[in-house]
Structure formats: C-alpha cells, structure tokens
Amino acid sequence: MDRMDTYKQLIFGAKPKWTAILTATACGASALVLLLKWFEHHQSWKKIQRAKVRREKSLQRAEHAVCQFKESHPETDTSLILSLALAELSKQLKDGTLTPQAVFHSYMEKTLEVNRRLNCCTEVLLESWDQLEDIDSCKDGLLYGVPVSIKENMGYKGHDSTCGVICKLELPATGDSVVVEVLKRQGAIPFVKTNVPQGLQNYDCGNPIYGRTLNPHSPQKTPGGSSGGEGALIGGGGSVLGIGSDIGGSIRIPSSFCGICGFKPTSNRLSLRGASSCTRGQKSVLSSLGPMARDVDSLALCMQALLWDHMFTLDPMVPPIPFNQQVYQSSKPLRIGYYENDGYTMPSPSMGRALRETKALLERAGHTERGASRPVSEGSDYPLPSASHCEENPLHSPQAYISPHRCRYGEPAWSWLCARPVEAACGCGGAVTYTILYNLLNFPAGVVPVSTVTAEDEEELRHYKGNYGDLWDKLYKKAVTGGEGLPVAVQCVALPWQDELCLRFMREVEMLVRRRDEEMREG
C-alpha cells in the first residue's frame, strides 16, 4: 500500500469514526454553550432577586420608621406640609414653624403610598435618617430640611446606579455624585431613588430589575422617560423636588406627561460627575442634570442652591457662574418667537390649542412676537428639531429640515408645545423632535403645564392626518387617543448659558396660566 492509499484509507475508509467524533464534539460544544447561557441567566436572575429584596427591605424599614414617628408625633399636619410649595416649605423650615423631622416623615409616608400605586421608586436611601439627625449643622443651607428625590443613575455612596441594566447591579458607588454632595451641603435630604427605563434610552419607564412605572394621572399611560420615576413621584405628590437627567428630552418629556415643571439647563452648568450612563465616551450630544418640581420657583430655587462655590470647587470643569437672581426676577417684556408644527410630527389638537392659548396670554401681557416668526407650515426659518436619538425615520429625513434652516441667535427665547402622555412611547419616537434638537444645540429648555386634554380635542383628533399620513402619523394618532383630562405642557427655550432667562420665561407662562384659571373659576 503506497502513501496515497494510506491517506485515502484514513480520510475515506475511517469516515464513520471521524463523523462520530465530530458530531460528539459539536454536541458537547452546544451543550456547553447552553450551560453557560443558563448559568449567566441564572446569575442575572439571582442579582435581580437580591436587588428586589434590598428594595423591599428599604421600603419596609421606611414604613416602620414612619409609623413610629406618627405614633410619637400625632400633632403633625401631613396634609398641610404636602400642600406647601417649595419656597414656602423652605421658609417655614428656616423659621422653625415646621421641623425637618415632620417634613421628612410626611413626604416619606406619601412616597410609600405613591410607590404602591405607581412603582416609581427603586429604593429608599436609609442613610437619610442619619442625615436627618445631624441636619441642624446645615441650617444655613438654602434647602435646609427639604427631602429630595433623585433619579436612579445619580451616584449615592453605597448604592447602585444601574440605569436599569442588570450588568451594573451590585456595583455600588464609592462616593456621592457632585450634585448629591452639594444638595446635602445645602441642607437637602436625598431620601429615595426613582425608576428609569433600561439603559436610559427610552421614553417609557420600565426595566427588568424594578419593573414598569405608571403615570400618576392614568395607569394606562406612561409617565415618560427616562426620568419617569421622578415625574411619577412628583406628579403623584410624593416629592417636592427631584433631580433628573436629560439627553433628548428625558426631563422635559416625563415632566409634561406627569403635569409638573422640569428644566434642562445648559450642559455643564451643573456637574455631571458621579452620574452614571450607558453611553460612555459619547460627546456629540451632552447630557444635562436638572430639577423637576411642581412649580417654576422651585426649579429656580434648586438651581440657585446648586450653583454655588462648593460645586465649583468639587468640579473645577464647571464654569463658576452663580445663579443670576436679577435676570430671573426681571419684569422686562420679552420678545418671543414660536412655532406650532416642526414639519416632522404635527401636534395633536390639544397641543396646538394649548400653544395658541399660551401665545395669546403672553401677547395680552405685553410681550411681543418676534417679527419674522411664523408657524413652520407657513415657511418659518426657525431651527427645526431632528429625529429621535433612538433611530432615524427614513420616511421623514431629519437632515432635510435641519440643514436648510438657519438658527437665529438673536432670539431671546422660543416656546412651543411638548408631547403629552402616550401609551406606546417607542412607536411615537418622532414626537421627540420637539425636544432633542435643544440637546444638540445645547440650549436651556423647560416645560410648564398649561392645559388638559378636552373632549373637543379628542373629537378633533378623530380627523387627524398628520403631516404625511404615513405609518408614523397613524401610530402617533393611535397613541395619543384617549387622553381626555391628561396634562398638556408648553416648552420654553433660550440661548446657551441664558438659563435664568429661560426660567424667567417659564415663570411668566406659569403666572399667566394661573391667573387665567383663577379668573375662569371666579367668573
């Protein structure tokens, strides 16, 4: 037998043996892969269960502490405390009319009740009781004794900042984030962390660890995201002030959905150190931390408290620009541009109506319209929003209406309507064009609730076609249907670093809407 015959015998004659070996090897490898996947899944499941146990224990301990306080302080008027705006609450804490203990336990009790309904909290920060015991050392702070809720991705020593992602579980922060440390120095008490969507990359609010959060006005609707837990908790009355983050509308969308005020400052006006993210290295569009509350004065007070020397020392990369109270308190008439339709997603009837009503209120108050401003449908050359950062819609090319339009940097402020609650937030991603552009341009922006959806709005919505009549417009119509009674907000925007002007603009809108509502009730 020559060498070639030997090779043939090895290759062809022994085929059944080699086939069996290869088959066995393949089966073994497949079994190993399945075993590893099962083990990984099992480990993830165990991590989630441990996180849920930690949350439940913190809620139970908080409930026990609240019961003890109520038994020893039956005179506490919880309903009165919860009804106070932040400015008045802070005043009464400083002058001793209210004690930090009474305020803290009143809000903790309400938070526990709201969380049972909405699933908006990821855990109670039990260290807050230790801070409460030593609170008088911060009596000069602007937020002395004020309980503050924080978004789950905010660093708090000893606690996870998962961003709703399993792989970030059981990696507790080694120290407080800068904003949390400054809040503490100003006398505020961070007392609870609030829920987020998985990876912070959604305008709904749910994740595999802590589940889904519901809207405080309707359990069938989303609270928005990614600061959805904050929006739900504050909108439900469980917190007087919260801190969220925003990279595409993540403060403004849940604020508008939940009927509260929210403010996205110019990026880097507040320090981001210690805030967790799932998009490391992304620098093209910068995130912003910002306050969420029931009224604009609360937002301004929070900004004033954060923008002080201690933050600038902790993070020297933040420009040392204190809050300009003079600009915020100014009564000088504003020149205000506006648009109702961005050419991408046509607003629903309730949104268009609310914008026009707000515009009329501002005009009657003596504010003037920017000479060339017109609705986009009439050819306005105002800057137009881009598509959602989650995906770009090939039917509505975003470049088609960013590049041909000039940004008019002489404008002091813009206002237009922000989206309201939707059942299928992901299916209506195009609606975020009204928010995301101002992350790209780094303009300060905030939302103020001005109206609610009426039965007439719902009837008119039946005839809604959108700008294109395509699948996205149909999805949008379906999602916003059934919103009678839900809040509608307008968004106010100013140029970069003019945060105080933006807040002043928001306060003007809020004041005029309140005055109108009071007149309607009296008349």
Secondary structure per residue as TSV (DSSP state, phi and psi in degrees):
chain	resnum	aa	ss	phi	psi
A	1	M	-	360.0	122.7
A	2	D	-	-82.5	178.1
A	3	R	H	-61.5	-39.8
A	4	M	H	-63.8	-39.9
A	5	D	H	-63.0	-37.7
A	6	T	H	-62.6	-45.0
A	7	Y	H	-59.8	-43.2
A	8	K	H	-62.1	-40.4
A	9	Q	I	-65.3	-40.6
A	10	L	I	-64.2	-39.6
A	11	I	I	-83.0	-46.7
A	12	F	I	-98.7	-39.7
A	13	G	I	-68.0	-31.1
A	14	A	T	-99.5	19.0
A	15	K	H	-54.8	-46.1
A	16	P	H	-59.0	-37.4
A	17	K	H	-66.8	-47.7
A	18	W	H	-65.9	-36.6
A	19	T	H	-60.7	-42.0
A	20	A	H	-64.2	-41.0
A	21	I	H	-64.3	-47.1
A	22	L	H	-62.4	-40.5
A	23	T	H	-64.3	-43.2
A	24	A	H	-63.7	-40.5
A	25	T	H	-63.3	-45.1
A	26	A	H	-62.0	-42.5
A	27	C	H	-64.5	-39.7
A	28	G	H	-65.3	-40.8
A	29	A	H	-64.7	-41.7
A	30	S	H	-63.5	-41.6
A	31	A	H	-63.7	-38.3
A	32	L	H	-65.1	-42.4
A	33	V	H	-61.1	-45.0
A	34	L	H	-63.9	-38.1
A	35	L	H	-64.9	-43.1
A	36	L	H	-64.5	-41.0
A	37	K	H	-64.0	-42.2
A	38	W	H	-62.8	-42.9
A	39	F	H	-63.3	-43.6
A	40	E	H	-62.6	-44.5
A	41	H	H	-63.0	-41.1
A	42	H	H	-65.0	-41.5
A	43	Q	H	-64.3	-40.9
A	44	S	H	-63.1	-43.1
A	45	W	H	-60.8	-41.9
A	46	K	H	-65.2	-39.0
A	47	K	H	-61.5	-44.4
A	48	I	H	-62.9	-42.8
A	49	Q	H	-63.1	-40.0
A	50	R	H	-65.1	-38.3
A	51	A	H	-64.3	-41.2
A	52	K	H	-65.7	-37.1
A	53	V	H	-65.5	-43.1
A	54	R	H	-60.2	-43.3
A	55	R	H	-63.2	-46.7
A	56	E	H	-62.3	-40.9
A	57	K	H	-63.2	-41.1
A	58	S	H	-66.0	-37.8
A	59	L	H	-67.3	-40.9
A	60	Q	H	-65.6	-42.5
A	61	R	H	-65.5	-37.0
A	62	A	H	-65.5	-42.1
A	63	E	H	-64.2	-39.3
A	64	H	H	-63.6	-43.3
A	65	A	H	-64.6	-38.4
A	66	V	H	-64.6	-44.0
A	67	C	H	-61.3	-41.7
A	68	Q	H	-61.9	-43.3
A	69	F	H	-65.2	-42.0
A	70	K	H	-63.9	-37.1
A	71	E	H	-66.6	-37.3
A	72	S	H	-88.2	-13.3
A	73	H	-	-134.5	65.0
A	74	P	T	-66.4	-15.7
A	75	E	T	-78.7	-9.6
A	76	T	-	-62.4	125.1
A	77	D	-	-93.8	84.7
A	78	T	H	-61.0	-43.5
A	79	S	H	-62.3	-37.7
A	80	L	H	-65.2	-45.9
A	81	I	H	-59.5	-45.4
A	82	L	H	-68.5	-21.1
A	83	S	H	-83.7	-14.2
A	84	L	S	-78.3	136.9
A	85	A	-	-68.9	159.6
A	86	L	H	-56.4	-42.9
A	87	A	H	-60.2	-45.2
A	88	E	H	-71.4	-38.2
A	89	L	H	-60.2	-46.1
A	90	S	H	-62.4	-40.3
A	91	K	H	-62.1	-45.6
A	92	Q	H	-70.6	-28.4
A	93	L	H	-68.5	-40.8
A	94	K	H	-69.5	-38.6
A	95	D	T	-86.9	0.4
A	96	G	T	88.1	1.0
A	97	T	S	-62.0	-37.4
A	98	L	S	-118.7	149.2
A	99	T	-	-98.4	148.4
A	100	P	H	-57.1	-33.0
A	101	Q	H	-65.3	-42.8
A	102	A	H	-65.9	-42.7
A	103	V	H	-66.6	-45.6
A	104	F	H	-59.3	-50.4
A	105	H	H	-71.5	-28.7
A	106	S	H	-64.9	-45.4
A	107	Y	H	-72.7	-33.2
A	108	M	H	-63.9	-42.3
A	109	E	H	-61.2	-45.1
A	110	K	H	-66.6	-38.8
A	111	T	H	-60.3	-43.9
A	112	L	H	-62.0	-39.6
A	113	E	H	-67.1	-44.1
A	114	V	H	-65.3	-40.3
A	115	N	H	-64.0	-35.5
A	116	R	H	-61.3	-32.9
A	117	R	H	-85.0	-38.0
A	118	L	H	-113.8	-12.7
A	119	N	-	54.2	57.5
A	120	C	-	-105.5	-8.4
A	121	C	E	-110.2	139.4
A	122	T	E	-94.0	-27.8
A	123	E	E	-174.4	153.5
A	124	V	E	-87.8	134.5
A	125	L	-	-84.8	95.8
A	126	L	T	-65.1	-21.9
A	127	E	H	-63.9	-15.4
A	128	S	H	-62.6	-27.6
A	129	W	H	-68.3	-36.0
A	130	D	H	-64.6	-41.0
A	131	Q	H	-65.4	-37.4
A	132	L	H	-60.8	-37.8
A	133	E	H	-65.5	-29.0
A	134	D	T	-108.2	20.3
A	135	I	G	-67.2	-26.6
A	136	D	G	-66.5	-15.4
A	137	S	G	-70.8	-12.5
A	138	C	G	-115.9	29.3
A	139	K	T	-64.3	-23.4
A	140	D	T	-83.1	-5.1
A	141	G	S	-68.6	148.4
A	142	L	T	-65.7	-22.8
A	143	L	T	-117.1	32.2
A	144	Y	T	-52.7	120.3
A	145	G	T	78.2	6.6
A	146	V	-	-89.1	120.9
A	147	P	E	-71.4	133.6
A	148	V	E	-127.9	131.5
A	149	S	E	-91.2	149.8
A	150	I	E	-131.3	144.6
A	151	K	E	-61.6	147.9
A	152	E	T	-57.1	-28.5
A	153	N	T	-82.8	0.6
A	154	M	B	-78.9	128.2
A	155	G	-	-65.4	127.7
A	156	Y	-	-137.3	123.2
A	157	K	T	-51.4	128.4
A	158	G	T	86.9	0.8
A	159	H	S	-125.4	148.8
A	160	D	-	-67.7	151.5
A	161	S	-	-129.3	79.3
A	162	T	-	-80.6	-20.6
A	163	C	T	57.4	24.7
A	164	G	T	75.5	15.9
A	165	V	-	-112.6	130.1
A	166	I	G	-62.3	-38.1
A	167	C	G	-66.7	-13.8
A	168	K	G	-97.3	5.5
A	169	L	T	-71.3	150.6
A	170	E	T	59.5	36.3
A	171	L	-	-127.7	68.2
A	172	P	-	-63.0	147.6
A	173	A	-	-63.9	140.7
A	174	T	S	-84.0	-9.5
A	175	G	S	-164.6	168.4
A	176	D	-	-71.9	148.4
A	177	S	-	-66.2	160.9
A	178	V	H	-57.9	-46.1
A	179	V	H	-62.6	-41.3
A	180	V	H	-63.4	-41.9
A	181	E	H	-64.6	-39.7
A	182	V	H	-67.6	-41.0
A	183	L	H	-56.4	-45.1
A	184	K	H	-62.8	-43.0
A	185	R	H	-62.8	-28.5
A	186	Q	T	-87.3	7.3
A	187	G	T	91.4	-2.7
A	188	A	-	-73.7	156.1
A	189	I	E	-121.5	96.3
A	190	P	E	-62.4	120.8
A	191	F	E	-123.3	-12.0
A	192	V	E	-157.4	146.5
A	193	K	E	-102.4	146.8
A	194	T	E	-120.2	157.6
A	195	N	-	-73.0	157.9
A	196	V	-	-142.1	161.7
A	197	P	-	-75.6	162.3
A	198	Q	G	-60.1	122.5
A	199	G	G	74.4	3.8
A	200	L	G	63.5	13.7
A	201	Q	-	-110.1	52.7
A	202	N	-	-159.1	154.9
A	203	Y	S	-101.8	12.6
A	204	D	S	-102.0	-167.9
A	205	C	-	-148.9	88.7
A	206	G	E	-164.4	153.8
A	207	N	E	-154.2	166.0
A	208	P	T	-68.7	-15.1
A	209	I	T	-86.7	-53.4
A	210	Y	T	-110.0	-1.6
A	211	G	E	83.9	-165.5
A	212	R	E	-104.5	140.8
A	213	T	-	-97.1	145.1
A	214	L	-	-107.2	159.3
A	215	N	-	-76.0	135.7
A	216	P	S	-67.0	-18.9
A	217	H	S	-94.6	-20.0
A	218	S	-	-162.7	119.3
A	219	P	T	-66.4	-13.7
A	220	Q	T	-83.4	-7.5
A	221	K	S	-111.9	156.5
A	222	T	-	-82.1	150.7
A	223	P	-	-81.8	-3.1
A	224	G	-	86.9	175.8
A	225	G	S	-157.4	171.4
A	226	S	S	-91.2	-8.8
A	227	S	S	-86.0	43.6
A	228	G	H	-69.1	-35.8
A	229	G	H	-63.9	-39.8
A	230	E	H	-62.2	-48.2
A	231	G	H	-59.0	-44.2
A	232	A	H	-66.2	-43.5
A	233	L	H	-66.2	-46.4
A	234	I	H	-69.1	-43.4
A	235	G	H	-63.2	-29.0
A	236	G	T	-86.1	-2.4
A	237	G	T	92.6	6.2
A	238	G	S	-87.0	-5.4
A	239	S	-	-149.6	143.3
A	240	V	S	-92.9	-19.0
A	241	L	E	-156.8	136.8
A	242	G	E	-138.9	162.4
A	243	I	E	-118.3	125.0
A	244	G	E	-120.0	-174.7
A	245	S	E	-136.3	156.8
A	246	D	E	-147.3	121.0
A	247	I	S	-128.0	0.1
A	248	G	S	-164.5	12.7
A	249	G	S	125.3	10.5
A	250	S	T	-70.4	-14.2
A	251	I	T	-96.3	-45.2
A	252	R	H	-70.2	-40.1
A	253	I	H	-65.0	-53.7
A	254	P	H	-65.0	-29.9
A	255	S	H	-63.9	-45.6
A	256	S	H	-68.8	-38.4
A	257	F	H	-63.4	-35.4
A	258	C	H	-98.4	3.9
A	259	G	T	75.4	31.9
A	260	I	-	-125.3	-179.7
A	261	C	E	-98.9	143.3
A	262	G	E	-145.6	147.2
A	263	F	E	-134.1	126.2
A	264	K	E	-102.5	107.3
A	265	P	-	-71.7	170.6
A	266	T	-	-54.7	134.6
A	267	S	T	-59.5	139.7
A	268	N	T	76.3	5.1
A	269	R	S	-71.4	-35.5
A	270	L	S	-113.8	143.1
A	271	S	-	-66.9	137.5
A	272	L	-	-97.3	-1.0
A	273	R	T	-61.6	126.0
A	274	G	T	92.8	-3.2
A	275	A	B	-91.6	126.9
A	276	S	-	-81.6	153.7
A	277	S	-	-148.4	160.0
A	278	C	S	-107.0	8.7
A	279	T	S	-125.7	61.0
A	280	R	T	-62.8	137.6
A	281	G	T	86.5	-5.4
A	282	Q	-	-78.5	116.7
A	283	K	-	-121.1	-6.9
A	284	S	S	-70.5	-37.7
A	285	V	S	-125.0	120.6
A	286	L	-	-93.3	144.1
A	287	S	-	-80.6	160.4
A	288	S	E	-135.2	138.5
A	289	L	E	-90.3	147.1
A	290	G	E	-162.4	163.6
A	291	P	E	-85.7	154.2
A	292	M	E	-133.9	134.9
A	293	A	E	-162.0	-179.3
A	294	R	S	-82.0	-18.5
A	295	D	S	-147.2	164.9
A	296	V	H	-70.8	-38.0
A	297	D	H	-56.6	-33.8
A	298	S	H	-66.4	-40.4
A	299	L	H	-61.0	-44.9
A	300	A	H	-65.1	-41.2
A	301	L	H	-63.5	-39.3
A	302	C	H	-64.0	-44.6
A	303	M	H	-62.1	-41.7
A	304	Q	H	-61.4	-40.2
A	305	A	H	-68.5	-36.0
A	306	L	H	-79.4	-33.5
A	307	L	S	-85.6	71.5
A	308	W	S	-140.8	177.8
A	309	D	H	-57.0	-35.0
A	310	H	H	-62.6	-40.6
A	311	M	H	-66.6	-41.2
A	312	F	H	-66.3	-28.0
A	313	T	H	-75.7	-43.7
A	314	L	H	-66.2	-33.5
A	315	D	-	-133.2	90.3
A	316	P	T	-67.9	-7.7
A	317	M	T	-80.1	-11.3
A	318	V	S	-84.9	126.6
A	319	P	-	-58.0	130.2
A	320	P	-	-77.0	71.5
A	321	I	-	-111.8	102.2
A	322	P	-	-65.1	163.8
A	323	F	-	-66.4	130.9
A	324	N	-	-92.1	92.2
A	325	Q	H	-64.3	-31.8
A	326	Q	H	-63.6	-43.0
A	327	V	H	-65.9	-43.2
A	328	Y	H	-64.3	-37.0
A	329	Q	H	-87.6	-2.2
A	330	S	-	-61.3	148.4
A	331	S	-	-114.3	12.0
A	332	K	-	-64.4	133.9
A	333	P	-	-58.4	145.4
A	334	L	-	-102.9	153.2
A	335	R	E	-102.3	121.0
A	336	I	E	-124.1	119.9
A	337	G	E	-89.2	162.4
A	338	Y	E	-157.0	160.0
A	339	Y	-	-149.8	153.3
A	340	E	S	-102.3	-30.7
A	341	N	-	-131.7	123.7
A	342	D	-	-86.9	3.0
A	343	G	S	83.1	-2.4
A	344	Y	S	-111.7	-63.1
A	345	T	S	-117.0	116.8
A	346	M	-	-70.5	132.1
A	347	P	-	-65.5	152.4
A	348	S	-	-69.0	164.8
A	349	P	H	-54.8	-39.8
A	350	S	H	-64.7	-36.7
A	351	M	H	-68.6	-47.6
A	352	G	H	-61.2	-41.8
A	353	R	H	-62.7	-47.3
A	354	A	H	-61.8	-39.0
A	355	L	H	-64.1	-45.7
A	356	R	H	-64.8	-38.7
A	357	E	H	-64.5	-41.1
A	358	T	H	-66.6	-41.6
A	359	K	H	-58.1	-43.9
A	360	A	H	-64.1	-40.1
A	361	L	H	-61.7	-42.7
A	362	L	H	-65.8	-40.3
A	363	E	H	-64.6	-43.3
A	364	R	H	-65.0	-25.8
A	365	A	T	-83.3	0.1
A	366	G	T	100.9	0.8
A	367	H	-	-81.3	145.6
A	368	T	E	-106.6	151.7
A	369	E	E	-84.9	137.2
A	370	R	-	-60.0	130.4
A	371	G	T	-49.9	-41.1
A	372	A	T	-97.9	1.8
A	373	S	-	-75.3	132.1
A	374	R	-	-143.3	159.1
A	375	P	-	-56.7	148.3
A	376	V	G	-57.7	-34.5
A	377	S	G	-61.9	-18.0
A	378	E	G	-102.0	9.9
A	379	G	T	98.4	24.0
A	380	S	-	-60.8	143.0
A	381	D	-	-105.0	36.7
A	382	Y	S	-77.7	156.5
A	383	P	-	-62.3	136.8
A	384	L	-	-109.7	144.9
A	385	P	-	-69.4	156.2
A	386	S	-	-93.9	-178.6
A	387	A	-	-75.8	169.2
A	388	S	-	-57.0	146.7
A	389	H	S	-74.1	-8.2
A	390	C	S	-75.5	-43.4
A	391	E	-	-161.7	154.3
A	392	E	-	-99.3	135.7
A	393	N	-	-82.5	115.9
A	394	P	T	-67.2	-20.6
A	395	L	T	-80.2	-29.3
A	396	H	S	-116.0	79.4
A	397	S	-	-60.9	117.7
A	398	P	G	-66.2	-33.0
A	399	Q	G	-62.9	-24.7
A	400	A	G	-66.0	-20.9
A	401	Y	G	-132.1	18.8
A	402	I	T	-98.2	-52.3
A	403	S	T	-64.9	-37.6
A	404	P	T	-78.1	-4.6
A	405	H	S	-112.3	134.9
A	406	R	-	-87.0	145.8
A	407	C	-	-88.4	119.6
A	408	R	-	-88.5	91.4
A	409	Y	T	-73.8	0.6
A	410	G	T	-84.6	-6.2
A	411	E	-	-76.0	136.7
A	412	P	S	-78.4	-30.1
A	413	A	E	-167.0	154.8
A	414	W	E	-125.9	157.4
A	415	S	E	-142.4	135.5
A	416	W	E	-157.8	171.5
A	417	L	E	-79.6	139.9
A	418	C	-	-97.8	162.6
A	419	A	-	-69.3	154.0
A	420	R	-	-108.9	179.4
A	421	P	-	-59.1	143.2
A	422	V	-	-133.8	152.6
A	423	E	S	-76.9	-39.9
A	424	A	-	-114.8	79.8
A	425	A	T	-61.0	-39.0
A	426	C	G	-66.7	-34.6
A	427	G	G	-70.3	-13.9
A	428	C	G	-117.1	34.8
A	429	G	G	-59.0	-26.1
A	430	G	G	-62.8	-25.3
A	431	A	G	-66.6	-17.9
A	432	V	G	-76.3	-0.8
A	433	T	H	-59.8	-23.3
A	434	Y	H	-75.0	-9.9
A	435	T	H	-118.8	-39.0
A	436	I	H	-69.8	-27.5
A	437	L	H	-58.5	-33.6
A	438	Y	H	-83.9	-6.1
A	439	N	H	-80.5	-42.3
A	440	L	H	-61.4	-44.1
A	441	L	T	-83.2	-10.5
A	442	N	T	61.8	44.1
A	443	F	-	-93.3	140.8
A	444	P	-	-67.4	141.8
A	445	A	E	-152.8	146.8
A	446	G	E	-148.7	164.4
A	447	V	E	-121.1	146.8
A	448	V	E	-133.4	126.3
A	449	P	E	-68.3	134.8
A	450	V	E	-129.3	-11.8
A	451	S	E	-163.9	-177.6
A	452	T	E	-133.9	159.6
A	453	V	-	-71.1	131.8
A	454	T	-	-104.7	168.6
A	455	A	H	-63.5	-34.8
A	456	E	H	-65.3	-37.5
A	457	D	H	-61.4	-42.6
A	458	E	H	-65.2	-38.4
A	459	E	H	-65.3	-42.5
A	460	E	H	-66.2	-31.4
A	461	L	H	-62.8	-25.9
A	462	R	T	-58.7	-26.4
A	463	H	T	-100.0	10.1
A	464	Y	-	-68.9	129.9
A	465	K	-	-115.2	-20.5
A	466	G	T	81.2	-173.8
A	467	N	T	-80.3	-26.4
A	468	Y	T	-125.1	-19.3
A	469	G	-	68.1	22.1
A	470	D	S	-94.1	-169.4
A	471	L	H	-59.4	-39.8
A	472	W	H	-68.3	-38.5
A	473	D	H	-65.6	-36.9
A	474	K	H	-68.1	-40.3
A	475	L	H	-63.3	-40.5
A	476	Y	H	-62.6	-46.2
A	477	K	H	-59.9	-43.8
A	478	K	H	-63.1	-40.5
A	479	A	H	-68.7	-38.6
A	480	V	H	-88.5	-6.7
A	481	T	T	-67.2	144.4
A	482	G	T	83.5	32.4
A	483	G	-	-106.1	14.3
A	484	E	T	-55.1	129.8
A	485	G	T	91.8	-11.4
A	486	L	-	-79.4	154.5
A	487	P	E	-72.5	151.9
A	488	V	E	-128.1	135.2
A	489	A	E	-124.0	157.3
A	490	V	E	-108.6	153.2
A	491	Q	E	-107.9	135.9
A	492	C	E	-116.7	136.9
A	493	V	E	-134.9	144.6
A	494	A	E	-133.1	177.6
A	495	L	-	-75.1	161.2
A	496	P	T	-52.7	137.3
A	497	W	T	72.4	3.7
A	498	Q	-	-101.3	49.3
A	499	D	H	-62.8	-40.8
A	500	E	H	-65.3	-34.9
A	501	L	H	-66.3	-40.6
A	502	C	H	-62.4	-44.5
A	503	L	H	-64.7	-37.8
A	504	R	H	-62.5	-41.6
A	505	F	H	-61.3	-45.3
A	506	M	H	-60.8	-42.6
A	507	R	H	-63.1	-36.8
A	508	E	H	-63.4	-45.4
A	509	V	H	-61.0	-46.5
A	510	E	H	-59.8	-44.5
A	511	M	H	-63.5	-43.3
A	512	L	H	-67.7	-38.3
A	513	V	H	-66.6	-42.0
A	514	R	H	-62.4	-43.3
A	515	R	H	-62.2	-42.3
A	516	R	H	-62.5	-43.8
A	517	D	H	-65.1	-38.8
A	518	E	H	-64.7	-42.0
A	519	E	H	-63.5	-38.2
A	520	M	H	-67.1	-38.3
A	521	R	H	-67.8	-39.6
A	522	E	H	-73.8	-32.7
A	523	G	-	-89.0	360.0
